[in-house]
């Protein structure tokens, strides 16, 4: 748990910061989020995904824009994990969808 009360894992060990771009006020971070959802109406239904816009994606799941989650709406956001490196984010999402990743998530993240 981070000091601000949010759950998160940050991408570590990048020599360069591929997730950063120049903005008006200096450098802006571009983050990739791996998120875990649980169906409110069917609590045994869980979903793991990745996005660059967490609020929009959660909204999309709760409004039927994803065929994989529309049947079990509404969804609650259980946790999310932010990465600067999109490849690390995709690898983490892929891991969470494996048998050992599901076991880890069941014990530590859900």
C-alpha positions, 0 to 999 in steps of 0.5 A: 500500500502506498502512502496515499492509500493506493495500491501500486507497483511502479516500474523499476530499473529503467535507465531511460524513462520511456513513459515520460514526455515533455509537457508544458510544465516540464516532464509528465509521466505516462503510466500503464495500469494493470487493474483487477475488477470484481463483479458486484452482482457475481462476486466470484467473477473477476477480471484482470486488464491493462489500460492507459486510462483507468477511469475511462476503462472502469467506466467502459466495463460498467457500461457494457462496452466490453463484451467480456465483462458486460454480462456481470456488471457492475464492476468494482475496482479492487486494485491497480498497479501503475507502471512507467514501462508498458512492457513491464505492465504487459508482462505483469498482466500476462503473469496474473493470468497464469496459474501461479499469477492467479494464486498470487493475486488470490492471496495478495491482491483480491 
